Amino acid sequence: MTNYTIMTDSSCDVTDDLLQTWQVRAAQLDVLVDGEEAKKNNEVDIAGFYQKLRDGKTARTSAVNIGVFKDVFTAELAQGQDILYLGFSSALSTTFQSSEIAAAELREEYPDRTIRIVDTLAASLGQGLLVHLAAKMQQEGADIETVYRYVSDNKLHICHWFTVDDLHFLKRGGRVSAAVALVGSMLGIKPVMHMDDTGHLVNMSKSRGRDAAIVALADKYGQTVMDKNAPVFISHGDCIEDAKKLESMLRDTYGVQDILIGYVGPVIGAHSGPGTLAFFFLGEQR
């Protein structure tokens, strides 16, 4: 039986059109830019958003609250659907905790329905890649428990590697110190970072210049890839040419065929800034 709905949230950075194709529902986080009226993540003009950041404006985000989760979950449960929710890393947002509380309350109201909640320990198109793999299994006929076990067992094989163009955005979020941001910017140092097994962002190495950082990203694929037939997702903070450069390296050097490129959405981009370049794949280890 496949009478269940896969749900996620907008930090997965998958477009609404693609989520609809996958038959996945998404709860929306809010984004607020320099005192403007808060907007749902999918209501933000993404190119305009990044231009505002370049112009010096600041952005804040807010998690999905318990009430919103109860509403979106109830809409499915009331139609007789079970729910498999794949949530934004609990290390980066309170969104997942809100989903847990909502699910616990709704299990009492709908004792005959199944609600499975997974902390993906992922973000951006890393979360999106896990959602994609789950949706593909569902479309092939897998039941909710089979998909739940798969994503729980494989979420730590979703590798997240990224670099940023401006360290000051990471400094503002407490990811690097002010001194590191200042010196790195002066010397053209670009960090190569990843998301660890706890869902936190970790600085792994440094490259001198943007091109070297992109090469370093591609190298990570060759070092740890688990399944070369699995898709690779690339997300970018309004730097499509760099995303295409990384795509070409992956195709030419490693023969990767299935590559999806998309934006780093406002929820993640507010903290990583314009020029963020990230990619995600199935690896032996994160």
C-alpha positions as CSV (number, residue, x, y, z in Angstrom):
1,M,0.0,0.0,0.0
2,T,1.2,3.5,-0.8
3,N,-1.5,5.6,0.8
4,Y,0.9,7.9,2.4
5,T,2.2,11.4,1.7
6,I,5.9,12.3,1.8
7,M,6.4,15.8,3.3
8,T,9.4,18.0,3.8
9,D,10.0,21.7,4.4
10,S,11.2,24.6,2.2
11,S,14.8,24.4,3.4
12,C,15.2,21.4,0.9
13,D,15.5,24.1,-1.9
14,V,13.5,22.0,-4.3
15,T,11.2,24.1,-6.5
16,D,7.4,23.8,-6.1
17,D,7.0,22.5,-9.6
18,L,9.5,19.7,-9.0
19,L,8.0,18.8,-5.6
20,Q,4.6,18.5,-7.3
21,T,6.1,16.2,-9.9
22,W,7.5,14.0,-7.0
23,Q,4.1,14.3,-5.3
24,V,5.8,15.8,-2.2
25,R,4.3,18.4,0.1
26,A,6.4,21.1,1.8
27,A,5.9,23.3,4.8
28,Q,7.3,26.8,4.3
29,L,9.8,28.6,6.5
30,D,9.5,32.4,6.6
31,V,12.1,34.9,5.4
32,L,12.4,38.6,6.5
33,V,14.7,41.0,4.7
34,D,15.6,44.3,6.5
35,G,12.3,44.9,8.1
36,E,10.2,44.0,5.1
37,E,7.1,42.0,5.5
38,A,7.9,38.4,6.2
39,K,7.3,36.1,3.2
40,K,7.1,32.3,2.8
41,N,10.3,30.9,1.4
42,N,8.6,30.0,-1.9
43,E,7.2,33.6,-2.3
44,V,10.6,35.2,-2.4
45,D,12.1,36.4,-5.7
46,I,15.4,34.6,-5.5
47,A,17.5,36.7,-7.8
48,G,16.2,39.9,-6.2
49,F,16.9,38.4,-2.7
50,Y,20.5,37.8,-3.5
51,Q,20.9,41.3,-5.0
52,K,19.6,42.7,-1.7
53,L,22.2,40.8,0.2
54,R,24.9,42.2,-2.2
55,D,23.5,45.6,-1.5
56,G,24.2,45.2,2.2
57,K,20.7,44.3,3.4
58,T,20.3,41.5,6.0
59,A,17.9,38.7,6.1
60,R,16.5,36.6,8.9
61,T,14.5,33.4,8.8
62,S,12.0,31.8,11.1
63,A,11.3,28.1,11.6
64,V,8.0,26.4,10.9
65,N,6.0,26.4,14.1
66,I,3.9,23.7,15.7
67,G,0.6,25.1,14.6
68,V,1.6,25.2,10.9
69,F,2.8,21.6,11.1
70,K,-0.5,20.5,12.7
71,D,-2.4,22.2,9.9
72,V,-0.4,20.7,7.1
73,F,-0.2,17.2,8.7
74,T,-4.0,17.3,9.5
75,A,-4.8,18.1,5.9
76,E,-3.3,14.8,4.9
77,L,-4.4,12.7,7.9
78,A,-8.0,13.8,7.5
79,Q,-8.0,12.3,3.9
80,G,-6.8,9.0,5.2
81,Q,-3.2,9.5,4.3
82,D,-0.3,8.4,6.5
83,I,2.7,10.8,6.7
84,L,6.5,10.4,6.2
85,Y,8.1,13.8,7.0
86,L,11.8,14.4,6.1
87,G,12.9,17.5,8.1
88,F,15.5,20.2,8.0
89,S,18.6,19.3,10.2
90,S,17.7,19.8,13.9
91,A,21.2,21.2,14.4
92,L,20.4,24.2,12.2
93,S,16.8,25.0,13.0
94,T,14.0,24.3,15.5
95,T,11.7,23.3,12.6
96,F,12.3,19.6,13.2
97,Q,11.5,19.9,16.9
98,S,8.2,21.6,16.0
99,S,7.3,18.7,13.7
100,E,8.0,16.2,16.4
101,I,5.7,17.9,18.9
102,A,2.9,18.3,16.2
103,A,3.3,14.6,15.3
104,A,3.1,13.5,18.9
105,E,-0.2,15.4,19.4
106,L,-1.7,14.2,16.1
107,R,-0.9,10.6,16.8
108,E,-3.4,10.8,19.7
109,E,-6.0,12.5,17.5
110,Y,-5.5,10.0,14.6
111,P,-4.6,6.7,16.3
112,D,-5.3,4.7,13.2
113,R,-2.8,6.7,11.1
114,T,1.0,6.3,10.9
115,I,3.2,9.4,11.2
116,R,6.9,8.9,10.7
117,I,9.3,11.8,11.3
118,V,13.0,11.8,10.1
119,D,15.6,14.3,11.1
120,T,17.6,14.3,7.9
121,L,20.5,16.1,9.4
122,A,20.6,17.7,6.0
123,A,19.9,21.0,4.3
124,S,19.4,22.6,0.9
125,L,19.6,20.1,-2.0
126,G,21.2,17.6,0.3
127,Q,17.8,17.4,2.1
128,G,16.3,17.6,-1.4
129,L,18.3,14.6,-2.6
130,L,17.1,12.4,0.2
131,V,13.5,13.5,-0.5
132,H,14.0,12.7,-4.2
133,L,15.2,9.2,-3.3
134,A,12.3,8.6,-1.0
135,A,9.8,9.9,-3.6
136,K,11.3,7.6,-6.2
137,M,10.9,4.6,-3.9
138,Q,7.3,5.6,-3.2
139,Q,6.5,5.9,-6.9
140,E,8.0,2.4,-7.5
141,G,5.5,1.0,-4.9
142,A,7.5,0.9,-1.6
143,D,5.4,1.2,1.5
144,I,5.9,3.8,4.2
145,E,7.9,1.6,6.5
146,T,10.3,0.5,3.7
147,V,11.0,4.1,2.7
148,Y,11.3,5.2,6.4
149,R,13.9,2.6,7.0
150,Y,15.8,3.5,3.8
151,V,16.0,7.2,4.6
152,S,16.9,6.5,8.2
153,D,19.7,4.1,7.2
154,N,21.1,6.3,4.4
155,K,20.8,9.9,5.5
156,L,24.4,9.9,6.7
157,H,25.5,8.9,3.2
158,I,24.2,12.1,1.8
159,C,27.4,14.1,1.4
160,H,27.2,17.9,1.7
161,W,30.2,19.9,0.3
162,F,30.2,23.6,-0.3
163,T,32.2,26.8,-0.5
164,V,31.2,30.4,-0.1
165,D,32.4,33.6,-1.8
166,D,32.1,35.9,1.2
167,L,33.2,34.8,4.6
168,H,31.4,37.6,6.3
169,F,28.0,35.9,6.0
170,L,29.4,32.9,7.9
171,K,31.0,35.2,10.4
172,R,27.6,36.8,11.1
173,G,26.1,33.3,11.7
174,G,29.0,32.4,14.0
175,R,30.5,29.8,11.7
176,V,33.8,31.6,11.5
177,S,35.5,34.3,13.7
178,A,35.7,37.9,12.7
179,A,39.5,37.6,12.4
180,V,39.3,34.6,10.1
181,A,36.7,36.3,7.9
182,L,38.8,39.5,7.6
183,V,42.1,37.7,6.8
184,G,40.4,35.2,4.5
185,S,38.7,38.0,2.5
186,M,42.0,39.9,2.2
187,L,43.9,36.8,1.0
188,G,41.2,35.4,-1.2
189,I,40.8,32.3,0.9
190,K,37.8,30.2,0.2
191,P,36.7,27.6,2.8
192,V,35.7,24.1,1.8
193,M,33.1,23.0,4.2
194,H,30.7,20.1,4.8
195,M,27.9,19.0,7.0
196,D,29.0,16.4,9.6
197,D,27.1,13.4,11.0
198,T,25.4,15.7,13.6
199,G,24.0,18.0,11.0
200,H,26.4,20.9,11.8
201,L,28.5,22.8,9.3
202,V,32.2,22.1,9.6
203,N,35.2,23.9,8.0
204,M,37.4,21.2,6.4
205,S,40.0,22.9,4.4
206,K,40.9,26.2,2.7
207,S,41.6,27.0,-1.0
208,R,43.4,30.0,-2.5
209,G,40.9,31.4,-4.9
210,R,37.5,30.4,-6.2
211,D,38.6,28.1,-9.0
212,A,40.8,26.1,-6.6
213,A,37.8,25.7,-4.2
214,I,35.6,24.4,-7.1
215,V,38.3,21.8,-8.0
216,A,38.5,20.8,-4.3
217,L,34.7,20.3,-4.2
218,A,34.8,18.0,-7.3
219,D,37.7,16.0,-5.7
220,K,35.5,15.1,-2.8
221,Y,33.2,13.3,-5.1
222,G,36.0,11.1,-6.4
223,Q,37.3,10.4,-2.9
224,T,34.0,9.3,-1.3
225,V,31.3,8.5,-3.9
226,M,29.3,5.4,-3.1
227,D,27.1,5.0,-6.2
228,K,28.2,6.7,-9.5
229,N,24.8,6.0,-11.0
230,A,23.0,8.0,-8.3
231,P,22.0,11.6,-9.0
232,V,24.1,14.6,-8.0
233,F,22.4,17.8,-6.9
234,I,24.2,21.2,-7.1
235,S,22.9,24.3,-5.5
236,H,24.2,27.9,-5.9
237,G,23.7,31.3,-4.4
238,D,23.1,33.2,-7.7
239,C,26.3,32.0,-9.3
240,I,25.1,29.7,-12.1
241,E,28.3,29.8,-14.1
242,D,30.2,28.4,-11.1
243,A,27.6,25.7,-10.8
244,K,28.0,24.8,-14.5
245,K,31.7,24.7,-14.0
246,L,31.4,22.2,-11.2
247,E,28.9,20.2,-13.3
248,S,31.3,20.0,-16.2
249,M,34.1,18.8,-13.9
250,L,31.8,16.1,-12.5
251,R,30.7,15.0,-16.0
252,D,34.2,15.1,-17.6
253,T,36.2,13.7,-14.8
254,Y,33.9,11.2,-13.2
255,G,31.3,10.5,-15.9
256,V,28.3,11.7,-13.8
257,Q,25.2,11.7,-15.9
258,D,22.3,12.6,-13.6
259,I,22.8,16.2,-12.3
260,L,20.3,18.7,-11.0
261,I,21.2,22.3,-10.6
262,G,19.1,24.7,-8.5
263,Y,19.3,27.8,-6.3
264,V,20.3,27.9,-2.6
265,G,17.0,29.1,-1.3
266,P,16.5,32.2,0.9
267,V,16.4,30.1,4.1
268,I,19.9,28.8,3.6
269,G,21.2,31.7,1.5
270,A,20.4,34.2,4.3
271,H,23.2,32.6,6.3
272,S,25.7,31.5,3.5
273,G,25.4,34.6,1.2
274,P,25.6,35.2,-2.5
275,G,28.2,33.0,-4.3
276,T,27.6,29.9,-2.2
277,L,28.3,26.8,-4.2
278,A,27.3,23.4,-2.9
279,F,26.8,19.9,-4.1
280,F,25.4,16.7,-2.7
281,F,25.8,13.0,-3.6
282,L,25.6,9.5,-2.1
283,G,29.0,8.8,-0.5
284,E,30.6,6.1,1.6
285,Q,30.7,8.6,4.5
286,R,29.8,12.3,4.9
